[in-house]
């Protein structure tokens, strides 16, 4: 799907006003070889533990976007090169991390879109903790399972419904 987040906003001012469409504040850095991606959200809340991230990315993505609320931690990475390869292999459209990534050269070679707060070389623990498929909040923006995520060079949008005319 070809789109521009600015065009989506312009065409859907009523949805922005009602809160059915929201722009996440500009806190993310772009990683991954894909600059523009969209798809329905799979949500995960996990703090400094990426075991469940791997479990999810091992499943077929079907063009979905994994949105991880890592609590905004800068102490360790929730996604690294191996997980980027896994996301690409299993058909995930993208990953949005309210936290950090690592192995940025490897991530940038993956045909998947990735947004994260920053990069840090420290890996996370892998206990498999976390909660999947629940409402999460990133930068004061709610993301529900199944919400549509649209990301490009101008930012990241969250829509309660697909905007196929975008």
C-alpha positions in Angstrom: 0.0 0.0 0.0 1.4 3.4 -1.0 0.5 6.2 1.4 1.8 9.3 3.1 1.0 9.9 6.8 0.6 13.6 6.1 -2.0 12.8 3.4 -3.8 10.5 5.8 -4.0 13.3 8.3 -5.2 15.8 5.8 -7.9 13.4 4.5 -9.1 12.4 7.9 -9.3 15.6 10.0 -12.6 14.4 11.5 -10.9 11.2 12.8 -8.1 13.2 14.3 -10.6 15.4 16.0 -12.6 12.4 17.4 -9.4 10.5 18.5 -10.0 7.6 16.1 -6.8 8.6 14.4 -3.8 9.8 16.4 -0.2 10.7 15.6 2.3 9.4 18.1 4.6 12.3 19.1 7.9 12.4 17.1 10.0 10.3 19.5 11.1 7.5 17.2 14.2 6.9 15.1 14.0 4.9 11.9 15.7 1.5 11.6 15.3 -1.3 9.1 15.4 -1.2 5.3 11.7 -0.4 4.8 11.0 3.3 5.3 7.2 3.0 5.0 5.0 0.3 6.5 1.5 -0.3 7.7 -0.7 -3.0 9.1 -2.8 -4.1 12.0 -1.2 -3.9 15.4 -0.2 -6.8 17.6 0.5 -5.3 21.0 2.9 -6.4 23.7 3.8 -4.9 27.0 7.2 -6.2 28.3 9.8 -4.4 30.3 13.5 -5.2 29.7 12.6 -8.7 28.7 12.3 -9.7 25.0 11.6 -13.4 25.3 8.0 -12.8 24.3 9.1 -10.6 21.4 10.9 -13.6 19.9 7.9 -15.9 20.6 5.6 -13.5 18.7 8.0 -12.9 15.8 8.5 -16.6 15.3 4.8 -16.8 14.2 3.6 -15.7 10.8 3.2 -11.9 10.7 0.7 -11.7 7.8 1.7 -8.0 7.3 1.0 -7.1 10.9 3.0 -4.6 13.0 4.3 -5.6 16.4 4.0 -2.7 18.8 6.0 -3.1 21.9 5.6 -1.0 25.0 9.0 -1.5 26.6 8.3 1.2 29.2 10.6 3.6 27.3 13.7 2.0 28.8 17.1 3.0 27.5 18.9 0.4 29.6 18.6 -2.5 27.1 17.4 -3.4 23.6 14.1 -5.1 23.0 14.9 -6.0 19.4 18.2 -6.9 17.8 19.5 -8.2 14.5 18.3 -11.8 14.9 14.8 -10.6 15.7 14.9 -8.3 12.7 15.7 -11.3 10.4 13.0 -13.3 12.1 10.4 -10.5 11.5 11.4 -10.3 7.8 11.4 -14.1 7.3 7.9 -14.5 8.9 6.2 -11.6 7.0 5.9 -8.9 9.6 5.4 -5.4 8.1 7.1 -3.6 11.0 8.0 -3.2 14.6 7.4 -0.2 16.8 9.4 -0.2 20.1 8.8 2.2 23.0 12.3 1.3 24.0 15.6 0.5 22.3 17.1 -1.7 19.6 20.6 -2.9 18.9 22.6 -4.4 16.1 21.5 -1.5 13.9 23.6 -2.4 10.9 21.9 -5.8 10.9 18.5 -4.3 11.4 19.1 -1.8 8.6 19.7 -4.8 6.2 16.3 -6.4 7.1 13.3 -5.8 4.8 11.1 -4.7 7.6 10.2 -1.3 9.0 11.4 -0.5 12.5 10.8 2.5 14.8 12.4 2.7 18.2 13.4 5.4 20.7 17.2 4.8 20.3 19.9 2.2 20.0 21.8 0.7 22.9 24.3 -2.2 22.8 23.0 -4.0 25.9 20.8 -7.0 25.4 17.6 -7.6 27.5 16.9 -10.6 29.6 14.8 -13.5 28.1 12.4 -14.7 30.8 9.4 -14.7 28.5 7.5 -12.2 30.6 5.0 -9.7 29.3 1.4 -9.3 28.3 0.1 -9.6 24.7 -3.0 -8.3 23.0 -3.9 -5.5 25.4 -4.3 -1.8 25.2 -0.9 -0.1 25.6 0.1 3.5 25.7 3.1 5.0 23.9 4.0 8.6 24.3 0.5 9.3 25.6 -1.1 7.6 22.6 -3.3 4.5 23.0 -2.7 1.5 20.8 -5.2 -1.3 20.9 -4.8 -4.8 19.3 -6.0 -4.6 15.7 -5.5 -0.8 15.4 -3.9 0.1 12.1 -0.3 1.5 12.3 0.9 3.7 9.5 4.6 4.8 9.5 6.7 6.8 7.1 9.4 9.5 7.2 6.9 12.0 8.7 5.8 9.9 11.6 3.7 7.1 13.1 -0.1 7.1 13.1 -2.5 4.9 15.0 -6.0 4.4 13.5 -8.9 2.5 15.0 -9.8 1.3 11.5 -7.9 0.7 8.2 -7.7 3.7 6.0 -7.5 2.0 2.6 -8.2 5.1 0.7 -5.0 6.6 2.0 
